[in-house]
Amino acid sequence: MSMESVGTTSPSVLIVEDDVQMRALLKDFLQRQGYRTIERESGVGLTTLVESEPIDAVVLDKEMPGINGLDLLSFLHRRLPDVPVVFVTAFGGRDVAAEALRRGAYRYFEKPFRVAAVVDAIGEAMREPPRVGHAATRP
């Protein structure tokens, strides 16, 4: 599927994941579904990025060099309150899931996860009308 369509703009998904293979896998799956992707290995430079690039959804890892994914989630939720964030981690558990949802995550997935499930969650989030703070009410 071509990412370029005459007269249309593909939704943009920011992938913030330090694992090169996971980032490439997410990029591949999302692009096959027609999304434009922006990839970063950490939160470095995201302040500028969110000001300059249109972002429709985010896939965010918890453990990365530099800023912690939970802190980055709080930042993104403040800056882009209507943009759904799918939070992924290999270092999770009930407390981390609850904290991620409290800080505004749309969905939470523990690694290993089915990449298709993450892509489906992005699609679901894009079909819902934007509602500030909606993630905290999700199971």
Secondary structure, DSSP 8 states (H G I E B T S, - for coil): --S-BTTB---EEEEE-S-HHHHHHHHHHHHHTT-EEEEESSSTTHHHHHHHS--SEEEEESS-SSS-HHHHHHHHHHH-TTS-EEEEESS--HHHHHHHHHTT-SEEEESS--HHHHHHHHHHHHHS---TTGGGG--
